[in-house]
Amino acid sequence: MAQKDRYYKVKPVPPGLRKSYPLREVKAGTLVKTLESAPQGSLDVIDVRIPSGRTKSVYSFQLTTPVKGPKAAKRR
């Protein structure tokens, strides 16, 4: 489940599905913060906040494993 207020790295839409699922507001690999929850692996479209502070949308199946926030990622 993609949980609200957690950070995720956006996974790409598989090549065979790109025509069927055209939403491409966020580039794959971008660290985002979810603004709502959705079942994992579903086709639900959820709002996320990208690093610039803008709100964009992704499919919930693109968010699989939560990661630490941006401050922790910069320390590595």
PAPASE-640212 format. One record per residue: residue number from 1; x, y, z of N, C-alpha, C, O in turn. Coordinates in Angstrom, 2 decimals, padded with zeros to 5 digits. Layout:
<nodes>
- NUM; X; Y; Z; X; Y; Z; X; Y; Z; X; Y; Z
...
</nodes>
This chain:
<nodes>
- 1; 000.84; -001.18; 000.00; 000.00; 000.00; 000.00; 000.88; 001.24; 000.00; 001.81; 001.35; 000.79
- 2; 000.59; 002.16; -000.87; 001.25; 003.46; -000.87; 000.59; 004.28; 000.24; -000.59; 004.61; 000.15
- 3; 001.36; 004.60; 001.27; 000.79; 005.29; 002.43; 001.02; 006.80; 002.35; 002.04; 007.27; 001.83
- 4; 000.06; 007.52; 002.86; 000.12; 008.98; 002.87; 001.32; 009.46; 003.69; 001.66; 008.87; 004.72
- 5; 001.96; 010.53; 003.22; 003.08; 011.19; 003.89; 004.33; 010.33; 003.99; 005.14; 010.50; 004.91
- 6; 004.51; 009.40; 003.06; 005.73; 008.59; 003.00; 006.46; 008.94; 001.71; 005.86; 009.44; 000.76
- 7; 007.76; 008.67; 001.69; 008.56; 008.94; 000.50; 008.75; 007.65; -000.31; 008.92; 006.57; 000.25
- 8; 008.71; 007.80; -001.63; 008.88; 006.68; -002.56; 009.69; 007.15; -003.76; 009.67; 008.33; -004.10
- 9; 010.41; 006.23; -004.37; 011.02; 006.51; -005.67; 010.06; 006.00; -006.72; 009.58; 004.87; -006.62
- 10; 009.78; 006.80; -007.71; 008.83; 006.45; -008.76; 009.45; 005.42; -009.69; 010.55; 005.62; -010.22
- 11; 008.75; 004.32; -009.89; 009.18; 003.28; -010.82; 008.57; 003.57; -012.19; 007.50; 004.17; -012.27
- 12; 009.24; 003.15; -013.27; 008.68; 003.40; -014.60; 007.48; 002.51; -014.90; 007.34; 001.43; -014.32
- 13; 006.64; 002.96; -015.79; 005.55; 002.12; -016.30; 006.21; 001.15; -017.27; 006.96; 001.58; -018.15
- 14; 005.96; -000.16; -017.16; 006.59; -001.13; -018.07; 006.31; -000.78; -019.53; 005.23; -000.31; -019.86
- 15; 007.30; -001.02; -020.41; 007.16; -000.63; -021.81; 005.89; -001.16; -022.50; 005.30; -000.44; -023.31
- 16; 005.48; -002.38; -022.20; 004.30; -002.94; -022.83; 002.99; -002.29; -022.41; 001.97; -002.45; -023.07
- 17; 003.03; -001.55; -021.31; 001.81; -000.92; -020.78; 001.75; 000.59; -021.02; 000.74; 001.23; -020.72
- 18; 002.81; 001.16; -021.56; 002.85; 002.62; -021.71; 001.73; 003.18; -022.58; 001.25; 004.28; -022.33
- 19; 001.32; 002.43; -023.58; 000.25; 002.90; -024.45; -001.09; 002.88; -023.71; -001.92; 003.78; -023.89
- 20; -001.30; 001.86; -022.87; -002.55; 001.74; -022.13; -002.64; 002.70; -020.95; -003.72; 003.17; -020.59
- 21; -001.49; 002.99; -020.34; -001.45; 003.86; -019.15; -000.61; 005.09; -019.48; 000.59; 005.11; -019.21
- 22; -001.21; 006.11; -020.06; -000.46; 007.25; -020.60; 000.02; 008.29; -019.58; 000.76; 009.20; -019.96
- 23; -000.36; 008.18; -018.32; 000.02; 009.20; -017.33; 001.55; 009.19; -017.13; 002.12; 008.20; -016.68
- 24; 002.18; 010.31; -017.47; 003.64; 010.41; -017.31; 004.02; 011.79; -016.75; 004.85; 012.48; -017.34
- 25; 003.43; 012.16; -015.65; 003.70; 013.49; -015.07; 005.02; 013.52; -014.31; 005.64; 014.58; -014.19
- 26; 005.45; 012.36; -013.79; 006.66; 012.31; -012.97; 007.65; 011.34; -013.60; 007.29; 010.22; -013.96
- 27; 008.90; 011.78; -013.74; 009.95; 010.96; -014.33; 010.32; 009.81; -013.39; 010.37; 009.99; -012.18
- 28; 010.57; 008.64; -013.94; 010.99; 007.48; -013.15; 012.28; 007.80; -012.39; 013.18; 008.45; -012.92
- 29; 012.36; 007.34; -011.15; 013.53; 007.58; -010.31; 013.41; 008.81; -009.42; 014.26; 009.02; -008.56
- 30; 012.39; 009.61; -009.61; 012.18; 010.81; -008.81; 011.69; 010.44; -007.41; 010.81; 009.59; -007.26
- 31; 012.26; 011.07; -006.40; 011.82; 010.88; -005.03; 010.60; 011.76; -004.79; 010.66; 012.97; -005.00
- 32; 009.50; 011.16; -004.36; 008.25; 011.90; -004.16; 007.67; 011.61; -002.78; 007.98; 010.58; -002.17
- 33; 006.84; 012.52; -002.30; 006.12; 012.33; -001.05; 004.64; 012.18; -001.39; 004.07; 013.03; -002.08
- 34; 004.02; 011.11; -000.91; 002.61; 010.87; -001.22; 001.72; 011.81; -000.43; 002.00; 012.12; 000.73
- 35; 000.64; 012.25; -001.06; -000.33; 013.13; -000.41; -001.61; 012.40; -000.07; -002.51; 012.96; 000.55
- 36; -001.70; 011.13; -000.50; -002.86; 010.29; -000.19; -002.43; 008.83; -000.24; -001.34; 008.52; -000.72
- 37; -003.26; 007.95; 000.26; -002.97; 006.51; 000.29; -003.71; 005.80; -000.82; -004.73; 006.27; -001.32
- 38; -003.18; 004.63; -001.21; -003.82; 003.80; -002.23; -003.32; 002.38; -002.09; -002.20; 002.17; -001.61
- 39; -004.12; 001.39; -002.49; -003.67; -000.01; -002.43; -002.46; -000.22; -003.34; -002.40; 000.31; -004.44
- 40; -001.50; -001.01; -002.85; -000.30; -001.27; -003.64; -000.64; -002.11; -004.87; -001.44; -003.04; -004.81
- 41; -000.03; -001.76; -005.98; -000.23; -002.50; -007.21; -001.50; -002.15; -007.95; -001.80; -002.76; -008.98
- 42; -002.25; -001.20; -007.47; -003.52; -000.84; -008.12; -003.29; 000.19; -009.22; -002.20; 000.73; -009.36
- 43; -004.32; 000.45; -009.97; -004.26; 001.46; -011.02; -004.76; 002.81; -010.52; -005.01; 003.71; -011.31
- 44; -004.90; 002.95; -009.22; -005.34; 004.23; -008.66; -004.32; 005.31; -009.00; -003.11; 005.07; -008.96
- 45; -004.80; 006.48; -009.32; -003.94; 007.63; -009.56; -003.91; 008.42; -008.26; -004.96; 008.81; -007.74
- 46; -002.71; 008.66; -007.75; -002.60; 009.40; -006.49; -001.73; 010.63; -006.68; -000.85; 010.66; -007.55
- 47; -001.98; 011.64; -005.87; -001.20; 012.87; -005.91; 000.05; 012.71; -005.08; 000.04; 012.11; -004.01
- 48; 001.14; 013.26; -005.60; 002.43; 013.25; -004.92; 003.05; 014.63; -005.02; 002.70; 015.41; -005.90
- 49; 003.96; 014.92; -004.11; 004.69; 016.18; -004.15; 006.11; 015.87; -004.63; 006.80; 015.04; -004.03
- 50; 006.54; 016.53; -005.70; 007.88; 016.32; -006.23; 008.85; 017.27; -005.52; 008.39; 018.19; -004.84
- 51; 010.17; 017.08; -005.66; 011.13; 017.93; -004.93; 010.97; 019.43; -005.14; 011.33; 020.22; -004.26
- 52; 010.45; 019.85; -006.28; 010.28; 021.29; -006.52; 009.11; 021.87; -005.72; 008.93; 023.09; -005.67
- 53; 008.31; 020.98; -005.08; 007.17; 021.43; -004.30; 005.85; 021.38; -005.06; 004.79; 021.62; -004.48
- 54; 005.91; 021.08; -006.34; 004.68; 020.99; -007.14; 003.96; 019.68; -006.90; 004.59; 018.68; -006.54
- 55; 002.67; 019.67; -007.10; 001.86; 018.46; -006.95; 001.64; 017.85; -008.32; 001.20; 018.52; -009.25
- 56; 001.95; 016.56; -008.43; 001.78; 015.81; -009.68; 001.04; 014.51; -009.34; 000.73; 014.26; -008.18
- 57; 000.76; 013.69; -010.36; 000.05; 012.43; -010.14; 000.84; 011.26; -010.72; 001.52; 011.39; -011.73
- 58; 000.73; 010.10; -010.05; 001.34; 008.86; -010.51; 000.36; 007.73; -010.27; -000.60; 007.89; -009.51
- 59; 000.59; 006.58; -010.90; -000.18; 005.38; -010.61; 000.38; 004.76; -009.33; 001.59; 004.81; -009.11
- 60; -000.47; 004.20; -008.50; 000.02; 003.64; -007.24; 000.95; 002.45; -007.46; 001.78; 002.16; -006.60
- 61; 000.83; 001.73; -008.60; 001.73; 000.61; -008.84; 003.17; 001.07; -009.10; 004.09; 000.25; -009.10
- 62; 003.37; 002.36; -009.31; 004.71; 002.89; -009.50; 005.42; 003.14; -008.17; 006.62; 003.42; -008.15
- 63; 004.70; 003.05; -007.06; 005.26; 003.30; -005.74; 005.22; 002.00; -004.94; 004.17; 001.64; -004.40
- 64; 006.33; 001.29; -004.87; 006.28; -000.02; -004.24; 006.95; -000.08; -002.87; 006.37; -000.63; -001.94
- 65; 008.14; 000.47; -002.74; 008.87; 000.36; -001.48; 009.17; 001.75; -000.93; 009.78; 002.56; -001.62
- 66; 008.74; 002.04; 000.30; 009.04; 003.36; 000.87; 010.55; 003.52; 001.07; 011.26; 002.55; 001.34
- 67; 011.03; 004.74; 000.95; 012.44; 005.06; 001.18; 012.51; 006.17; 002.22; 011.50; 006.80; 002.54
- 68; 013.70; 006.38; 002.75; 013.87; 007.46; 003.72; 013.74; 008.79; 003.01; 013.92; 008.88; 001.80
- 69; 013.42; 009.81; 003.76; 013.19; 011.14; 003.20; 014.40; 011.74; 002.52; 015.47; 011.14; 002.55
- 70; 014.25; 012.90; 001.92; 015.32; 013.51; 001.14; 016.55; 013.87; 001.96; 017.66; 013.81; 001.42
- 71; 016.41; 014.23; 003.21; 017.59; 014.57; 004.02; 018.44; 013.33; 004.25; 019.67; 013.42; 004.20
- 72; 017.84; 012.18; 004.48; 018.59; 010.94; 004.67; 019.25; 010.51; 003.37; 020.35; 009.96; 003.39
- 73; 018.61; 010.73; 002.25; 019.17; 010.34; 000.95; 020.41; 011.18; 000.62; 021.34; 010.68; -000.02
- 74; 020.44; 012.44; 001.04; 021.59; 013.31; 000.75; 022.82; 012.92; 001.57; 023.94; 013.21; 001.15
- 75; 022.63; 012.29; 002.72; 023.76; 011.90; 003.58; 024.58; 010.77; 003.00; 025.75; 010.62; 003.36
- 76; 024.01; 009.97; 002.12; 024.73; 008.80; 001.60; 025.88; 009.15; 000.73; 026.57; 008.27; 000.23
</nodes>
